[in-house]
Amino acid sequence: MDGVSKMKKLVVALLVILILCGCESKEKESGLPALEITGTLEDVEKMSEAEEGAGFGFIVPSQLADYEGRKISYVEGQLIQVLYGSEDNNLCMRKAKGQGNCSGDAEDYENVQELTYSGRNIIAKGNNGRFQLLIWLTEEYSYSVKLNHGRELADILNMIEIVE
């Protein structure tokens, strides 16, 4: 075997190692595996309709100061979603049965922090010093708050206290 072949094999081996290490580190960064939600979102007018369809309750504000309008949806037996605002400026709150990331957001974020706030273990994700996604769990449910425009972490942590 000549020196060039050995070098090629070494480069391939190093690339494989880098790829494997990168995958492992991304798994750690993500914090939680995605929660598998099957079915389609059904839009409803009232929260009581979503709660009946999902099979559990979800307490959220009827409106939020920075967001105009509210759209309620559910996936039968699995998830309730409340979307506040418009396409340009929105905030999405979700609650789902099971343990995992129920946000539907698979984006890789440069900032991932695990912290405790209001007695809950929170995973906060964002870019450029601003945060767009909060995820937390209880014994039976997963929760998420997703903003399309990032904010300071301190500005969005209070969202956790208004969701049950």
C-alpha positions in Angstrom: 0.0 0.0 0.0 1.5 3.3 -1.0 1.6 6.5 1.1 -1.3 8.2 -0.9 -3.7 5.2 -0.2 -2.8 5.3 3.5 -3.4 9.0 3.6 -6.8 8.6 1.9 -7.9 6.0 4.4 -6.7 8.2 7.3 -8.7 11.1 5.9 -11.8 9.0 5.5 -11.4 7.6 9.0 -11.1 11.1 10.4 -14.2 12.3 8.5 -16.2 9.4 9.9 -15.1 10.2 13.4 -15.9 13.9 13.0 -19.3 13.0 11.6 -20.1 10.6 14.4 -18.9 13.1 17.1 -20.9 15.9 15.4 -24.1 13.7 15.6 -23.5 12.9 19.2 -23.0 16.5 20.2 -26.1 17.6 18.3 -28.2 15.0 20.2 -26.9 16.4 23.4 -27.6 20.0 22.3 -31.1 19.2 21.3 -31.9 18.3 24.9 -34.9 16.1 24.1 -35.9 13.8 21.3 -38.8 15.1 19.2 -42.2 13.9 20.4 -43.9 12.0 17.6 -47.2 13.6 16.8 -49.3 11.7 14.2 -52.4 13.1 12.6 -53.4 16.5 11.5 -54.2 19.7 13.3 -57.9 20.4 13.5 -58.8 24.1 13.9 -61.6 24.9 16.4 -63.3 28.0 17.7 -63.2 27.3 21.5 -60.6 25.8 23.8 -63.2 23.5 25.2 -63.5 21.8 21.7 -59.7 21.3 21.6 -59.6 20.0 25.1 -62.3 17.5 24.3 -60.6 16.4 21.1 -57.2 16.1 22.7 -58.5 14.5 25.9 -56.8 16.9 28.3 -57.0 20.5 29.5 -54.8 23.4 28.5 -54.8 26.8 30.3 -53.4 29.7 28.3 -54.3 33.4 28.0 -57.2 34.4 25.8 -54.9 37.1 24.4 -51.4 38.4 24.6 -50.4 42.0 24.5 -47.9 41.9 21.6 -49.9 39.5 19.5 -53.2 40.1 17.7 -55.7 37.2 17.4 -55.6 33.6 18.5 -56.0 30.4 16.6 -56.7 27.1 18.5 -56.0 23.7 17.0 -55.6 20.1 18.3 -54.4 16.7 17.1 -56.9 14.1 18.4 -55.7 12.5 21.6 -52.2 14.0 21.4 -51.7 17.8 21.3 -53.3 21.2 21.7 -51.7 24.2 19.9 -52.6 27.9 20.4 -51.1 30.4 17.9 -51.2 34.0 18.7 -50.5 36.8 16.2 -49.9 36.8 12.5 -47.5 35.3 10.0 -45.0 38.1 10.6 -45.2 38.2 14.4 -46.4 35.1 16.2 -46.1 33.0 19.3 -47.1 29.3 19.5 -47.9 27.5 22.7 -48.3 23.7 22.7 -49.1 21.0 25.2 -48.8 17.3 24.2 -49.2 13.9 25.9 -45.8 12.2 26.5 -42.2 13.2 27.1 -40.2 15.0 24.4 -40.0 18.1 22.3 -43.5 18.9 21.2 -42.7 22.2 19.5 -42.4 20.8 16.0 -39.2 22.8 15.6 -36.1 20.9 14.4 -33.9 23.9 13.9 -30.4 23.9 15.2 -29.8 26.8 17.5 -26.5 28.3 18.5 -27.6 29.0 22.1 -29.1 26.1 24.1 -29.4 26.5 27.8 -30.9 24.2 30.5 -32.1 26.1 33.5 -34.6 25.9 36.3 -37.3 28.5 36.4 -40.5 28.6 38.6 -39.7 25.0 39.7 -39.5 23.6 36.2 -36.5 22.4 34.2 -36.5 24.4 31.0 -34.6 24.1 27.8 -34.2 27.5 26.1 -33.0 27.8 22.5 -32.1 30.7 20.3 -29.6 32.6 18.2 -27.7 35.8 18.4 -28.2 36.2 22.2 -32.0 36.0 21.8 -34.3 33.1 22.5 -37.1 31.7 20.4 -38.0 28.4 22.0 -38.8 27.1 25.5 -39.5 23.5 26.2 -40.4 21.8 29.5 -42.0 18.6 30.8 -44.3 17.5 33.6 -44.9 13.9 34.5 -47.5 13.3 31.8 -47.1 16.2 29.4 -44.6 18.2 27.2 -44.9 22.0 26.7 -43.4 24.4 24.3 -43.5 28.2 23.6 -42.1 29.2 20.2 -41.7 32.8 19.0 -40.9 33.6 15.4 -38.8 36.6 16.6 -36.3 36.0 19.4 -36.4 37.9 22.6 -34.2 38.2 25.7 -34.5 35.1 27.8 -35.8 37.1 30.8 -38.6 38.5 28.6 -40.0 35.1 27.6 -39.5 33.0 30.8 -42.7 34.4 32.3 -44.6 32.6 29.6 -44.0 29.4 31.6 -46.1 30.7 34.5 -49.2 31.5 32.3 -49.4 28.0 30.8 -50.9 24.9 32.4 
